[in-house]
Amino acid sequence: MYQKKSDRDPVGAVVTALVGAGAATSFAVARGQSPWVAMGITVFAASIALLCDRFGWL
């Protein structure tokens, strides 16, 4: 009935989010986006992934 909280490593969730967001934002930088905006997007995505992993969302 209730979902069991995952026992995954939070560092793994952050690394996965950084790699995924980094791949997408590196493409955006290649197309002319500011590298600072891309870094902000990457850090934001990693933060959201860590929150989702920590609280069992999604």
JOCORGI-V85642 format. One record per backbone hydrogen bond with DSSP energy under -0.5 kcal/mol. NH is the residue of the N-H (numbers start at 1). CO is the residue of the C=O. E is the energy in kcal/mol with one decimal. If there is no record, write none. Layout:
# JOCORGI-V85642
nh: [NH & NH]
co: [CO & CO]
e: [E & E]
This chain:
# JOCORGI-V85642
nh: [13 & 14 & 15 & 16 & 17 & 18 & 19 & 20 & 21 & 22 & 23 & 24 & 25 & 26 & 27 & 28 & 29 & 30 & 31 & 32 & 33 & 38 & 39 & 40 & 41 & 42 & 43 & 44 & 45 & 46 & 47 & 48 & 49 & 50 & 51 & 52 & 53 & 54 & 55 & 56 & 57]
co: [9 & 10 & 11 & 12 & 13 & 14 & 15 & 16 & 17 & 18 & 19 & 20 & 21 & 22 & 23 & 24 & 25 & 26 & 27 & 29 & 28 & 34 & 35 & 36 & 37 & 38 & 39 & 40 & 41 & 42 & 43 & 44 & 45 & 46 & 47 & 48 & 49 & 50 & 51 & 52 & 52]
e: [-1.4 & -2.1 & -2.7 & -2.4 & -2.2 & -2.8 & -2.5 & -2.4 & -2.9 & -2.3 & -2.0 & -1.7 & -2.8 & -2.1 & -1.3 & -1.5 & -2.5 & -2.0 & -1.1 & -1.5 & -2.4 & -2.0 & -2.3 & -2.1 & -2.4 & -2.2 & -2.5 & -2.4 & -2.4 & -2.1 & -2.2 & -2.3 & -2.2 & -2.1 & -2.2 & -2.7 & -2.3 & -2.6 & -2.5 & -0.9 & -1.3]
